Amino acid sequence: MSCSLNIEIRPVTPPDVPAISLLAREIWQATYPGIITQDQIDFMLEQRYGHERLYDDLEDADKWLDQAFQDGRRVGFAFSEIYKGEFKLDKLYIHPDVQRKGVGGELIAHVAARAKKLGYPCVILAVNKRNEKAIGSYKKYGFVVREAIVDDIGRGFVMDDYVMEKKL
Ligand SMILES: CC(C)(COP(=O)(O)OP(=O)(O)OC[C@H]1O[C@@H](n2cnc3c(N)ncnc32)[C@H](O)[C@@H]1OP(=O)(O)O)[C@@H](O)C(=O)NCCC(=O)NCCS
């Protein structure tokens, strides 16, 4: 479906951090049970969306944190970064109420435009091999699977992912 919603994309700022952290938890709880364990969900939320971690990300010149609003309501976010010399879409999360309405596509386009402007030939991302909905969405927006990886993230947890890339 094309975007018939009134979507506005804005950079995340320090006062937004608590709301982004809460939104992440809400979306992760709607997404990952059945894909990873609750322990791993809690561990990864703390590791990636703890307030201090988000404040640090905002200070990092190689990271961009974007959030999407629909009619003034915060409905999703996309974080991108330079990772090992490549441009990576590191996080893309849309509230379940507004999934499949084009918000993810708008954020992907926003991030891809940034990568292109900075001269990168492609955007990469990592997605859990069992997250079929997200993989379907990424394919729709021009990503293809580049490789399969298993990344040790500590405390006995791994990320069992596909790396996908979209040429610009
Ligand atoms: C994956 C995600 C970011 C896509 O954003 P979105 O705004 O829903 O996506 P869009 O509306 O732009 O694109 C829709 C496409 O995504 C896929 N998709 C999204 N939700 C889906 C669902 N519930 N069931 C099946 N396919 C789905 C489909 O390919 C769909 O295309 P279609 O409607 O033409 O069939 C979003 O659904 C989301 O946040 N999901 C939960 C969190 C997540 O898995 N994030 C990615 C982590 S790597």
PDBQT file of the ligand as one rigid body, heavy atoms in Angstrom, charges set to zero:
ROOT
HETATM    1  C1  LIG A 201       9.178  -4.779   9.103  1.00  0.00    +0.000 C 
HETATM    2  C2  LIG A 201       8.652  -3.350   9.271  1.00  0.00    +0.000 C 
HETATM    3  C3  LIG A 201       9.769  -2.424   9.675  1.00  0.00    +0.000 C 
HETATM    4  C4  LIG A 201       8.090  -2.893   7.897  1.00  0.00    +0.000 C 
HETATM    5  O1  LIG A 201       7.502  -1.617   8.086  1.00  0.00    +0.000 OA
HETATM    6  P1  LIG A 201       6.011  -1.357   7.567  1.00  0.00    +0.000 P 
HETATM    7  O2  LIG A 201       5.714   0.084   7.767  1.00  0.00    +0.000 OA
HETATM    8  O3  LIG A 201       5.106  -2.341   8.205  1.00  0.00    +0.000 OA
HETATM    9  O4  LIG A 201       6.224  -1.719   6.053  1.00  0.00    +0.000 OA
HETATM   10  P2  LIG A 201       5.572  -1.092   4.759  1.00  0.00    +0.000 P 
HETATM   11  O5  LIG A 201       4.130  -0.807   4.981  1.00  0.00    +0.000 OA
HETATM   12  O6  LIG A 201       6.432   0.038   4.274  1.00  0.00    +0.000 OA
HETATM   13  O7  LIG A 201       5.792  -2.321   3.783  1.00  0.00    +0.000 OA
HETATM   14  C5  LIG A 201       4.907  -3.354   3.918  1.00  0.00    +0.000 C 
HETATM   15  C6  LIG A 201       5.559  -4.666   3.557  1.00  0.00    +0.000 C 
HETATM   16  O8  LIG A 201       6.174  -5.233   4.713  1.00  0.00    +0.000 OA
HETATM   17  C7  LIG A 201       5.812  -6.604   4.809  1.00  0.00    +0.000 C 
HETATM   18  N1  LIG A 201       4.975  -6.726   6.001  1.00  0.00    +0.000 N 
HETATM   19  C8  LIG A 201       4.846  -5.803   6.989  1.00  0.00    +0.000 A 
HETATM   20  N2  LIG A 201       3.999  -6.247   7.945  1.00  0.00    +0.000 NA
HETATM   21  C9  LIG A 201       3.607  -7.469   7.558  1.00  0.00    +0.000 A 
HETATM   22  C10 LIG A 201       2.749  -8.441   8.125  1.00  0.00    +0.000 A 
HETATM   23  N3  LIG A 201       2.116  -8.226   9.289  1.00  0.00    +0.000 N 
HETATM   24  N4  LIG A 201       2.556  -9.595   7.461  1.00  0.00    +0.000 NA
HETATM   25  C11 LIG A 201       3.172  -9.823   6.291  1.00  0.00    +0.000 A 
HETATM   26  N5  LIG A 201       4.000  -8.923   5.693  1.00  0.00    +0.000 NA
HETATM   27  C12 LIG A 201       4.221  -7.774   6.337  1.00  0.00    +0.000 A 
HETATM   28  C13 LIG A 201       5.105  -6.929   3.501  1.00  0.00    +0.000 C 
HETATM   29  O9  LIG A 201       6.091  -7.272   2.555  1.00  0.00    +0.000 OA
HETATM   30  C14 LIG A 201       4.502  -5.613   3.150  1.00  0.00    +0.000 C 
HETATM   31  O10 LIG A 201       4.237  -5.420   1.788  1.00  0.00    +0.000 OA
HETATM   32  P3  LIG A 201       2.719  -5.587   1.262  1.00  0.00    +0.000 P 
HETATM   33  O11 LIG A 201       1.838  -4.893   2.263  1.00  0.00    +0.000 OA
HETATM   34  O12 LIG A 201       2.746  -4.952  -0.095  1.00  0.00    +0.000 OA
HETATM   35  O13 LIG A 201       2.526  -7.075   1.236  1.00  0.00    +0.000 OA
HETATM   36  C15 LIG A 201       7.500  -3.279  10.302  1.00  0.00    +0.000 C 
HETATM   37  O14 LIG A 201       6.474  -4.134   9.909  1.00  0.00    +0.000 OA
HETATM   38  C16 LIG A 201       7.949  -3.599  11.710  1.00  0.00    +0.000 C 
HETATM   39  O15 LIG A 201       8.363  -2.715  12.458  1.00  0.00    +0.000 OA
HETATM   40  N6  LIG A 201       7.849  -4.882  12.087  1.00  0.00    +0.000 N 
HETATM   41  C17 LIG A 201       8.153  -5.304  13.443  1.00  0.00    +0.000 C 
HETATM   42  C18 LIG A 201       9.576  -5.037  13.849  1.00  0.00    +0.000 C 
HETATM   43  C19 LIG A 201      10.598  -5.635  12.914  1.00  0.00    +0.000 C 
HETATM   44  O16 LIG A 201      10.569  -6.814  12.624  1.00  0.00    +0.000 OA
HETATM   45  N7  LIG A 201      11.541  -4.788  12.483  1.00  0.00    +0.000 N 
HETATM   46  C20 LIG A 201      12.629  -5.190  11.628  1.00  0.00    +0.000 C 
HETATM   47  C21 LIG A 201      13.757  -5.685  12.450  1.00  0.00    +0.000 C 
HETATM   48  S1  LIG A 201      15.171  -6.115  11.454  1.00  0.00    +0.000 SA
ENDROOT
TORSDOF 0
